[in-house]
Amino acid sequence: MFLASGLWKVIDLAATAERMVQLLVPPALSLPGAFLVAGAETLAGVLLLIPSCRRLGGWLAALLLIAFMAYMAIFYTRLLGQDCS
């Protein structure tokens, strides 16, 4: 899941940056943020596929999930009811 999601974001960084702006990321940080998230997701996916690196990949994946949930929790009231396309 992380590998597919990360590669999808890497392939279309501009659209990923646009979606990040919709999620209230400041426009100046949306492209660097898209690059960072895409790279981290791709790296987590690759690490999970390598047996000797699965623990590290698991930690990275867990950190990403916690960060995503925390971000959504912080901005929940501002994002509630917004179109997420």
CORDAHU-V23786 format. One record per residue. N is the residue number from 1. RES is the residue in one letter. SS is DSSP state (H for helix, E for strand, L for the rest). D_LAST is the distance of its C-alpha to the last C-alpha in Angstrom with 1 decimal. Layout:
n: <N/N>
res: <RES/RES>
ss: <SS/SS>
d_last: <D_LAST/D_LAST>
This chain:
n: <1/2/3/4/5/6/7/8/9/10/11/12/13/14/15/16/17/18/19/20/21/22/23/24/25/26/27/28/29/30/31/32/33/34/35/36/37/38/39/40/41/42/43/44/45/46/47/48/49/50/51/52/53/54/55/56/57/58/59/60/61/62/63/64/65/66/67/68/69/70/71/72/73/74/75/76/77/78/79/80/81/82/83/84/85>
res: <M/F/L/A/S/G/L/W/K/V/I/D/L/A/A/T/A/E/R/M/V/Q/L/L/V/P/P/A/L/S/L/P/G/A/F/L/V/A/G/A/E/T/L/A/G/V/L/L/L/I/P/S/C/R/R/L/G/G/W/L/A/A/L/L/L/I/A/F/M/A/Y/M/A/I/F/Y/T/R/L/L/G/Q/D/C/S>
ss: <L/H/H/H/H/H/H/H/H/H/H/L/H/H/H/H/H/H/H/H/H/H/L/L/L/L/H/H/H/H/H/H/H/H/H/H/H/H/H/H/H/H/H/H/H/H/H/H/H/L/H/H/H/H/H/H/H/H/H/H/H/H/H/H/H/H/H/H/H/H/H/H/H/H/L/H/H/H/H/L/L/L/L/L/L>
d_last: <19.4/19.6/21.0/18.4/15.5/17.5/18.5/15.1/14.3/17.8/17.4/14.6/15.2/14.1/10.4/10.8/12.5/10.0/7.4/10.7/11.5/8.6/10.3/13.5/15.1/17.6/16.9/20.3/19.4/15.9/17.4/20.2/18.0/15.8/19.1/20.6/17.9/17.8/21.6/22.0/20.0/21.8/25.1/24.6/24.0/27.1/29.2/28.5/29.9/33.1/35.5/37.2/34.0/32.2/33.2/31.7/28.5/28.3/28.9/26.2/23.7/24.8/24.6/21.0/20.1/22.1/20.6/17.0/18.3/20.4/17.7/15.6/18.9/19.9/16.9/16.4/17.8/15.9/12.4/13.6/12.0/9.1/5.8/3.8/0.0>
